[in-house]
Amino acid sequence: MSESTFERIYRVVRAIPEGRVATYGQVALLAGNPRWSRVVGYALHVNPDPQHIPCFRVVNRFGELSGAFAFGGMEMQRILLEAEGVEFEDDRVPLERYQWDGAGAPSFD
């Protein structure tokens, strides 16, 4: 993976507003390649700046938390999301209510 690939992913994740989530696939698409979902997961796992790259706002396509959340585990991811007002239904984020619409995402033309 090139550094620019990770930087694209981090730029997209930085754009996710407080109180919203994005899916791995959505981040991949916005970063320039819809096939990068696994790359997104890896990039977030090695996030060099969790204070400014809010990887906890990324969930899977079902709204489920990451079992491998690298910065305190799944429970910490939930705590951080709930602190921003995100609610859960059956241990999932209801994407129809909380999924980011992509407004303000960086452009990689």
VENTAMO-V89045 format. One record per residue. N is the residue number from 0. PHI is phi in whole degrees, 0 to 359 (NA if undefined). PSI is psi in whole degrees, -180 to 180 (* if undefined). Layout:
n=N phi=PHI psi=PSI
n=N phi=PHI psi=PSI
This chain:
n=0 phi=NA psi=136
n=1 phi=277 psi=155
n=2 phi=301 psi=-36
n=3 phi=295 psi=-32
n=4 phi=297 psi=-49
n=5 phi=296 psi=-41
n=6 phi=297 psi=-38
n=7 phi=300 psi=-46
n=8 phi=299 psi=-47
n=9 phi=296 psi=-37
n=10 phi=296 psi=-40
n=11 phi=295 psi=-47
n=12 phi=297 psi=-38
n=13 phi=299 psi=-26
n=14 phi=277 psi=-12
n=15 phi=293 psi=121
n=16 phi=291 psi=155
n=17 phi=303 psi=138
n=18 phi=82 psi=8
n=19 phi=233 psi=159
n=20 phi=231 psi=161
n=21 phi=228 psi=156
n=22 phi=268 psi=163
n=23 phi=303 psi=-44
n=24 phi=295 psi=-38
n=25 phi=295 psi=-44
n=26 phi=299 psi=-44
n=27 phi=301 psi=-48
n=28 phi=299 psi=-47
n=29 phi=293 psi=-27
n=30 phi=279 psi=-10
n=31 phi=122 psi=-6
n=32 phi=209 psi=111
n=33 phi=296 psi=-10
n=34 phi=269 psi=4
n=35 phi=271 psi=15
n=36 phi=306 psi=-45
n=37 phi=291 psi=-35
n=38 phi=296 psi=-40
n=39 phi=302 psi=-47
n=40 phi=301 psi=-44
n=41 phi=294 psi=-46
n=42 phi=302 psi=-41
n=43 phi=289 psi=-32
n=44 phi=294 psi=-30
n=45 phi=252 psi=23
n=46 phi=314 psi=118
n=47 phi=280 psi=-11
n=48 phi=213 psi=68
n=49 phi=299 psi=-20
n=50 phi=291 psi=-30
n=51 phi=244 psi=-10
n=52 phi=243 psi=94
n=53 phi=284 psi=72
n=54 phi=297 psi=-19
n=55 phi=294 psi=-15
n=56 phi=276 psi=4
n=57 phi=254 psi=127
n=58 phi=233 psi=172
n=59 phi=279 psi=178
n=60 phi=295 psi=-12
n=61 phi=259 psi=1
n=62 phi=83 psi=12
n=63 phi=274 psi=151
n=64 phi=284 psi=162
n=65 phi=280 psi=123
n=66 phi=292 psi=-16
n=67 phi=248 psi=26
n=68 phi=303 psi=117
n=69 phi=283 psi=-10
n=70 phi=244 psi=55
n=71 phi=116 psi=2
n=72 phi=84 psi=177
n=73 phi=301 psi=-38
n=74 phi=295 psi=-38
n=75 phi=293 psi=-38
n=76 phi=300 psi=-43
n=77 phi=296 psi=-43
n=78 phi=301 psi=-45
n=79 phi=296 psi=-41
n=80 phi=293 psi=-44
n=81 phi=297 psi=-34
n=82 phi=297 psi=-23
n=83 phi=265 psi=4
n=84 phi=95 psi=4
n=85 phi=283 psi=129
n=86 phi=257 psi=161
n=87 phi=239 psi=147
n=88 phi=231 psi=120
n=89 phi=52 psi=46
n=90 phi=62 psi=23
n=91 phi=231 psi=150
n=92 phi=278 psi=123
n=93 phi=290 psi=104
n=94 phi=299 psi=-31
n=95 phi=297 psi=-21
n=96 phi=258 psi=-33
n=97 phi=242 psi=-4
n=98 phi=288 psi=131
n=99 phi=298 psi=140
n=100 phi=273 psi=1
n=101 phi=88 psi=-3
n=102 phi=300 psi=133
n=103 phi=84 psi=5
n=104 phi=292 psi=147
n=105 phi=294 psi=154
n=106 phi=254 psi=137
n=107 phi=238 psi=51
n=108 phi=289 psi=*
